[in-house]
Amino acid sequence: MSDFMDGLGGSQAGLNINPRDLPWVGCEKGIQAFESALVFKRLSPIISPTGKEEMVPAEIVICKQCGKAPKFIWERIPDFPEELKSTCGAAKA
């Protein structure tokens, strides 16, 4: 297994992307530390394969400082809950 910083894609994908050349991503406050969190959506019993209400997990990334999803995550997810949106936005650090 190769080190992540040694390159992505390689000859298999016909690309030679070096992660060292990519910019780091952070929020406008400069925070670059994020962690994974689970959120859940409710699946109605009417469309559930079990006929019962189900909880469907979805993994998101949250800022370690404010505990909310940065803009680069929530802007790509339709109907993302307002209360989970970070107000600091996202920018290249």
PABA-605584 format. One line per field, with one value per atom (N, C-alpha, C): z, y, x; residue in three letters; residue number from 1. Coordinates in nm, 4 decimals. Atoms other than C-alpha are relative to their C-alpha. Last residue first. Layout:
BEGIN
pz	Z / ... $
py	Y / ... $
px	X / ... $
resn	ALA / ... $
resi	NUM / ... $
end
This chain:
BEGIN
pz	-0.1060 / 0.3884 / -0.0526 / 0.0031 / 0.1039 / 0.1058 / 0.0945 / 0.2077 / 0.0008 / 0.0339 / 0.3889 / -0.1018 / 0.1426 / 0.5687 / -0.0230 / 0.0349 / 0.9304 / -0.1461 / 0.0583 / 0.9798 / -0.0415 / -0.0571 / 1.0339 / -0.0701 / 0.0893 / 0.9277 / 0.0771 / 0.0097 / 1.1637 / -0.0889 / -0.1316 / 1.2781 / 0.0010 / -0.0310 / 0.9156 / 0.1311 / -0.1100 / 0.8406 / 0.0350 / -0.1183 / 0.4972 / 0.1123 / -0.1250 / 0.2544 / 0.1256 / -0.0040 / -0.0503 / 0.1349 / -0.0474 / 0.0297 / 0.0057 / 0.0997 / -0.1696 / 0.0362 / 0.1233 / 0.0231 / -0.1104 / 0.0059 / 0.3475 / -0.1282 / -0.0147 / 0.3003 / -0.0245 / 0.1109 / 0.1630 / 0.0090 / 0.1222 / 0.4017 / -0.1149 / 0.0751 / 0.7110 / -0.1323 / 0.1331 / 0.9132 / -0.0718 / 0.1076 / 1.2795 / -0.1339 / -0.0025 / 1.5966 / -0.1065 / -0.0216 / 1.6403 / 0.0002 / -0.0884 / 1.6970 / 0.0275 / -0.1380 / 1.5615 / 0.0962 / -0.0508 / 1.2429 / 0.1456 / -0.0801 / 1.1221 / 0.0475 / -0.0607 / 0.8419 / 0.0768 / 0.0439 / 0.7574 / 0.0696 / -0.0604 / 0.7720 / -0.0582 / 0.1021 / 0.6925 / 0.0705 / -0.0370 / 0.8964 / -0.1221 / 0.0988 / 0.7919 / 0.0353 / -0.0089 / 1.0794 / -0.0928 / -0.0076 / 0.9992 / 0.0133 / 0.0116 / 1.0562 / 0.0189 / -0.1255 / 1.0076 / -0.0261 / -0.0391 / 0.6957 / 0.1314 / -0.1140 / 0.6724 / 0.0394 / 0.0386 / 0.3197 / 0.1138 / -0.0592 / 0.4327 / -0.0420 / 0.1043 / 0.1907 / 0.0525 / 0.1266 / 0.4041 / -0.1095 / 0.0097 / 0.7248 / -0.1322 / -0.0321 / 0.6574 / -0.0108 / 0.1136 / 0.6528 / 0.0421 / -0.0291 / 0.9019 / -0.1301 / 0.0672 / 0.8342 / 0.0289 / 0.0408 / 1.0699 / -0.0694 / -0.0091 / 1.1311 / -0.0538 / 0.0634 / 1.2022 / 0.0236 / -0.0882 / 1.2725 / -0.0784 / 0.0533 / 1.1249 / 0.1053 / -0.0424 / 1.2387 / -0.0592 / 0.0110 / 1.1145 / 0.0531 / -0.0664 / 1.1828 / -0.0011 / 0.0989 / 0.9342 / 0.0606 / -0.0619 / 1.1277 / -0.1091 / 0.0063 / 0.9550 / 0.0621 / -0.1248 / 1.0598 / 0.0051 / 0.0078 / 0.6986 / 0.1273 / -0.0060 / 0.7232 / -0.0053 / -0.1352 / 0.6056 / -0.0050 / -0.0104 / 0.3015 / 0.1465 / -0.1163 / 0.2287 / 0.0038 / -0.1140 / -0.1242 / 0.1142 / -0.0216 / -0.3515 / 0.1203 / 0.0831 / -0.4703 / 0.0206 / -0.0512 / -0.1868 / -0.0769 / -0.1062 / -0.2906 / 0.0603 / -0.1209 / -0.6126 / 0.1079 / -0.0884 / -0.8905 / 0.1260 / -0.0958 / -1.1698 / 0.0848 / -0.0629 / -1.3743 / 0.0898 / 0.1026 / -1.6209 / 0.0523 / 0.0388 / -1.3691 / -0.1114 / 0.0138 / -1.3278 / -0.0513 / 0.1379 / -1.4010 / -0.0200 / 0.0607 / -1.0754 / -0.1409 / 0.1379 / -0.9340 / -0.0617 / 0.0177 / -0.6251 / -0.1459 / 0.1222 / -0.5288 / -0.0015 / 0.1158 / -0.2806 / -0.1308 / 0.0562 / -0.0151 / -0.1194 / 0.0630 / 0.0500 / -0.0691 / -0.0855 / 0.1202 / -0.0749 / 0.0086 / -0.0976 / 0.0954 / 0.0000 / 0.0000 / 0.0000 $
py	-0.0545 / 2.8069 / 0.0294 / 0.0612 / 2.7698 / 0.0659 / -0.0645 / 2.8891 / -0.0763 / 0.0784 / 2.7582 / 0.0750 / 0.0225 / 2.9256 / -0.0855 / -0.0566 / 3.0535 / -0.0254 / -0.1327 / 3.0110 / 0.0584 / -0.0945 / 2.6389 / 0.1339 / -0.0732 / 2.4595 / 0.0936 / 0.0724 / 2.2025 / 0.0724 / 0.0020 / 2.4247 / -0.0754 / -0.1296 / 2.4996 / -0.0034 / -0.0763 / 2.1320 / 0.1271 / 0.0172 / 2.0232 / 0.0869 / 0.0042 / 2.0268 / -0.0264 / -0.0649 / 1.9647 / -0.0251 / 0.0916 / 1.8610 / 0.0740 / 0.1057 / 2.0254 / -0.0956 / -0.0619 / 2.3558 / -0.1031 / -0.0189 / 2.1579 / 0.0632 / 0.1224 / 2.0122 / 0.0310 / 0.0878 / 2.3032 / -0.1361 / -0.0304 / 2.5266 / -0.0945 / -0.1157 / 2.3614 / 0.0146 / 0.0326 / 2.1222 / 0.1259 / -0.0050 / 2.2123 / -0.0265 / 0.1172 / 2.1233 / -0.0013 / -0.0403 / 2.4754 / -0.1173 / -0.1150 / 2.3939 / 0.0302 / 0.0369 / 2.0393 / 0.1161 / -0.0762 / 2.1414 / -0.0401 / -0.1186 / 1.8723 / 0.0632 / -0.0541 / 1.6176 / 0.1253 / -0.1339 / 1.4165 / 0.0384 / -0.0544 / 1.0494 / 0.1379 / -0.0654 / 0.9628 / 0.0612 / -0.0832 / 0.7176 / 0.0598 / 0.0182 / 0.6015 / 0.0919 / -0.1132 / 0.5605 / -0.0297 / 0.0291 / 0.3247 / 0.1302 / -0.1188 / 0.3414 / -0.0402 / -0.0741 / -0.0010 / 0.1241 / -0.0447 / -0.1743 / 0.0763 / 0.0795 / -0.3623 / 0.0342 / 0.1423 / -0.2405 / -0.0885 / 0.0842 / 0.1167 / -0.1455 / 0.0391 / 0.3155 / -0.0878 / 0.0211 / 0.3504 / -0.0459 / 0.1404 / 0.3020 / -0.0321 / 0.0275 / 0.6415 / -0.1493 / 0.0676 / 0.6620 / -0.0436 / 0.0922 / 0.9183 / -0.0570 / -0.0395 / 1.0762 / -0.1085 / 0.1006 / 1.0453 / 0.0640 / -0.0596 / 1.2382 / -0.1055 / 0.0616 / 1.0774 / 0.0848 / 0.0090 / 1.2663 / -0.0667 / 0.0604 / 1.2631 / -0.0014 / 0.1376 / 1.5037 / -0.0488 / 0.0449 / 1.8257 / -0.1421 / 0.1278 / 2.0180 / -0.0328 / 0.1063 / 2.2892 / -0.1379 / 0.1322 / 2.5914 / -0.1062 / 0.0665 / 2.9094 / -0.1379 / -0.0308 / 3.1233 / -0.0685 / -0.1367 / 3.1174 / 0.0431 / -0.1006 / 2.7406 / 0.1390 / -0.0398 / 2.5053 / 0.0998 / -0.0601 / 2.3168 / 0.0319 / 0.0460 / 2.2438 / 0.0744 / -0.0913 / 2.3177 / -0.0663 / -0.0433 / 2.0320 / 0.0928 / -0.1170 / 2.0016 / 0.0563 / -0.1113 / 1.7671 / 0.1296 / -0.0706 / 1.5453 / 0.1156 / 0.0018 / 1.4600 / 0.0796 / -0.1122 / 1.3756 / -0.0155 / -0.0020 / 1.1515 / 0.1250 / -0.1288 / 1.0546 / -0.0143 / -0.0864 / 0.7730 / 0.1386 / -0.0981 / 0.6112 / 0.0914 / 0.0631 / 0.2942 / 0.0988 / 0.0430 / 0.4718 / -0.0633 / 0.0817 / 0.6600 / -0.0394 / 0.0345 / 0.7899 / -0.0937 / 0.0554 / 0.9588 / -0.0373 / -0.0256 / 1.0274 / -0.0688 / 0.0422 / 0.9627 / 0.0197 / -0.1145 / 1.1726 / -0.0378 / -0.0936 / 0.8919 / 0.1138 / -0.1131 / 0.6446 / 0.0967 / -0.1197 / 0.3364 / 0.1075 / -0.1174 / 0.0000 / 0.1238 $
px	-0.0850 / -0.6502 / 0.1396 / -0.1327 / -0.8925 / 0.0855 / -0.0920 / -1.2354 / 0.1304 / -0.1191 / -1.5366 / 0.0814 / -0.0249 / -1.8251 / 0.1229 / -0.1312 / -1.8091 / 0.0353 / 0.0137 / -2.1831 / 0.1351 / -0.0958 / -2.1632 / -0.0180 / -0.0892 / -2.4790 / 0.0916 / -0.1277 / -2.6316 / 0.1019 / -0.0645 / -2.9221 / 0.1331 / -0.0614 / -3.0107 / 0.0776 / 0.0613 / -3.0808 / 0.0783 / -0.0848 / -2.9495 / -0.0562 / 0.0781 / -3.2446 / 0.0839 / 0.1318 / -3.0230 / -0.0686 / 0.1041 / -2.6651 / -0.1334 / 0.0201 / -2.3849 / -0.1137 / 0.0485 / -2.3872 / -0.0268 / 0.1455 / -2.3750 / -0.0494 / 0.0799 / -2.0250 / -0.1474 / -0.0352 / -1.8191 / -0.0682 / 0.0751 / -2.0143 / 0.0341 / -0.0480 / -1.8717 / -0.0746 / -0.0523 / -2.0885 / 0.0473 / 0.0989 / -2.1267 / 0.0674 / 0.0873 / -1.9358 / -0.1077 / 0.1399 / -1.7930 / -0.0982 / 0.0170 / -1.4250 / -0.1466 / -0.0310 / -1.3911 / -0.0207 / -0.1142 / -1.5710 / 0.0235 / 0.0278 / -1.8115 / 0.1306 / -0.1206 / -1.7937 / -0.0396 / -0.0380 / -2.1044 / 0.1304 / -0.1210 / -2.2029 / 0.0299 / -0.0808 / -2.5627 / 0.1208 / -0.1141 / -2.7679 / 0.0695 / -0.1050 / -3.1164 / 0.1172 / -0.0909 / -3.3615 / 0.1176 / -0.1426 / -3.6460 / 0.0773 / -0.0837 / -4.0209 / 0.1460 / -0.0152 / -4.1728 / 0.0836 / 0.1328 / -4.3074 / 0.0010 / 0.0466 / -3.9790 / -0.1427 / 0.0128 / -3.8967 / -0.0502 / -0.1034 / -3.9752 / -0.0184 / -0.0959 / -4.1928 / 0.1139 / 0.0711 / -4.5071 / 0.0959 / 0.0412 / -4.3096 / -0.0701 / 0.1397 / -4.1521 / -0.0313 / 0.0612 / -3.7735 / -0.1401 / 0.1097 / -3.6422 / -0.0553 / 0.1236 / -3.3057 / -0.1032 / 0.0976 / -3.0125 / -0.1185 / 0.1333 / -2.6937 / -0.0963 / 0.1159 / -2.3591 / -0.1232 / 0.1162 / -2.0390 / -0.1132 / 0.1220 / -1.6912 / -0.1099 / 0.0235 / -1.4211 / -0.1317 / 0.1389 / -1.2671 / -0.0100 / 0.0226 / -0.9480 / -0.1487 / -0.0184 / -0.8562 / -0.0218 / 0.0034 / -0.9809 / 0.0106 / -0.1295 / -0.8700 / 0.0041 / -0.0698 / -1.1668 / 0.1364 / -0.0497 / -1.2823 / 0.0716 / 0.1043 / -1.3115 / 0.0622 / 0.0360 / -1.0444 / -0.1137 / 0.1323 / -0.9281 / -0.0268 / 0.0748 / -0.5620 / -0.1329 / 0.0142 / -0.4439 / -0.0772 / 0.1388 / -0.3339 / -0.0085 / 0.0282 / 0.0280 / -0.1406 / -0.0806 / 0.1297 / -0.0261 / 0.0713 / -0.1610 / 0.0786 / -0.0803 / 0.0261 / -0.0725 / 0.0304 / -0.2144 / 0.0832 / -0.1087 / -0.0885 / -0.0172 / -0.0288 / -0.3880 / 0.1213 / -0.0571 / -0.4477 / 0.0319 / 0.1004 / -0.6810 / 0.0507 / 0.1315 / -0.4786 / -0.1042 / 0.0218 / -0.1482 / -0.1374 / -0.1035 / -0.1519 / -0.0364 / 0.0339 / -0.4766 / 0.1011 / 0.1339 / -0.3433 / -0.0182 / 0.0757 / 0.0149 / -0.1342 / -0.0790 / 0.2951 / -0.0756 / -0.0705 / 0.1159 / 0.0891 / 0.0940 / -0.1291 / 0.0732 / 0.0327 / 0.1534 / -0.0905 / -0.0824 / 0.1460 / -0.0499 / 0.0851 / 0.0000 / 0.0898 $
resn	ALA / ALA / ALA / LYS / LYS / LYS / ALA / ALA / ALA / ALA / ALA / ALA / GLY / GLY / GLY / CYS / CYS / CYS / THR / THR / THR / SER / SER / SER / LYS / LYS / LYS / LEU / LEU / LEU / GLU / GLU / GLU / GLU / GLU / GLU / PRO / PRO / PRO / PHE / PHE / PHE / ASP / ASP / ASP / PRO / PRO / PRO / ILE / ILE / ILE / ARG / ARG / ARG / GLU / GLU / GLU / TRP / TRP / TRP / ILE / ILE / ILE / PHE / PHE / PHE / LYS / LYS / LYS / PRO / PRO / PRO / ALA / ALA / ALA / LYS / LYS / LYS / GLY / GLY / GLY / CYS / CYS / CYS / GLN / GLN / GLN / LYS / LYS / LYS / CYS / CYS / CYS / ILE / ILE / ILE / VAL / VAL / VAL / ILE / ILE / ILE / GLU / GLU / GLU / ALA / ALA / ALA / PRO / PRO / PRO / VAL / VAL / VAL / MET / MET / MET / GLU / GLU / GLU / GLU / GLU / GLU / LYS / LYS / LYS / GLY / GLY / GLY / THR / THR / THR / PRO / PRO / PRO / SER / SER / SER / ILE / ILE / ILE / ILE / ILE / ILE / PRO / PRO / PRO / SER / SER / SER / LEU / LEU / LEU / ARG / ARG / ARG / LYS / LYS / LYS / PHE / PHE / PHE / VAL / VAL / VAL / LEU / LEU / LEU / ALA / ALA / ALA / SER / SER / SER / GLU / GLU / GLU / PHE / PHE / PHE / ALA / ALA / ALA / GLN / GLN / GLN / ILE / ILE / ILE / GLY / GLY / GLY / LYS / LYS / LYS / GLU / GLU / GLU / CYS / CYS / CYS / GLY / GLY / GLY / VAL / VAL / VAL / TRP / TRP / TRP / PRO / PRO / PRO / LEU / LEU / LEU / ASP / ASP / ASP / ARG / ARG / ARG / PRO / PRO / PRO / ASN / ASN / ASN / ILE / ILE / ILE / ASN / ASN / ASN / LEU / LEU / LEU / GLY / GLY / GLY / ALA / ALA / ALA / GLN / GLN / GLN / SER / SER / SER / GLY / GLY / GLY / GLY / GLY / GLY / LEU / LEU / LEU / GLY / GLY / GLY / ASP / ASP / ASP / MET / MET / MET / PHE / PHE / PHE / ASP / ASP / ASP / SER / SER / SER / MET / MET / MET $
resi	93 / 93 / 93 / 92 / 92 / 92 / 91 / 91 / 91 / 90 / 90 / 90 / 89 / 89 / 89 / 88 / 88 / 88 / 87 / 87 / 87 / 86 / 86 / 86 / 85 / 85 / 85 / 84 / 84 / 84 / 83 / 83 / 83 / 82 / 82 / 82 / 81 / 81 / 81 / 80 / 80 / 80 / 79 / 79 / 79 / 78 / 78 / 78 / 77 / 77 / 77 / 76 / 76 / 76 / 75 / 75 / 75 / 74 / 74 / 74 / 73 / 73 / 73 / 72 / 72 / 72 / 71 / 71 / 71 / 70 / 70 / 70 / 69 / 69 / 69 / 68 / 68 / 68 / 67 / 67 / 67 / 66 / 66 / 66 / 65 / 65 / 65 / 64 / 64 / 64 / 63 / 63 / 63 / 62 / 62 / 62 / 61 / 61 / 61 / 60 / 60 / 60 / 59 / 59 / 59 / 58 / 58 / 58 / 57 / 57 / 57 / 56 / 56 / 56 / 55 / 55 / 55 / 54 / 54 / 54 / 53 / 53 / 53 / 52 / 52 / 52 / 51 / 51 / 51 / 50 / 50 / 50 / 49 / 49 / 49 / 48 / 48 / 48 / 47 / 47 / 47 / 46 / 46 / 46 / 45 / 45 / 45 / 44 / 44 / 44 / 43 / 43 / 43 / 42 / 42 / 42 / 41 / 41 / 41 / 40 / 40 / 40 / 39 / 39 / 39 / 38 / 38 / 38 / 37 / 37 / 37 / 36 / 36 / 36 / 35 / 35 / 35 / 34 / 34 / 34 / 33 / 33 / 33 / 32 / 32 / 32 / 31 / 31 / 31 / 30 / 30 / 30 / 29 / 29 / 29 / 28 / 28 / 28 / 27 / 27 / 27 / 26 / 26 / 26 / 25 / 25 / 25 / 24 / 24 / 24 / 23 / 23 / 23 / 22 / 22 / 22 / 21 / 21 / 21 / 20 / 20 / 20 / 19 / 19 / 19 / 18 / 18 / 18 / 17 / 17 / 17 / 16 / 16 / 16 / 15 / 15 / 15 / 14 / 14 / 14 / 13 / 13 / 13 / 12 / 12 / 12 / 11 / 11 / 11 / 10 / 10 / 10 / 9 / 9 / 9 / 8 / 8 / 8 / 7 / 7 / 7 / 6 / 6 / 6 / 5 / 5 / 5 / 4 / 4 / 4 / 3 / 3 / 3 / 2 / 2 / 2 / 1 / 1 / 1 $
end
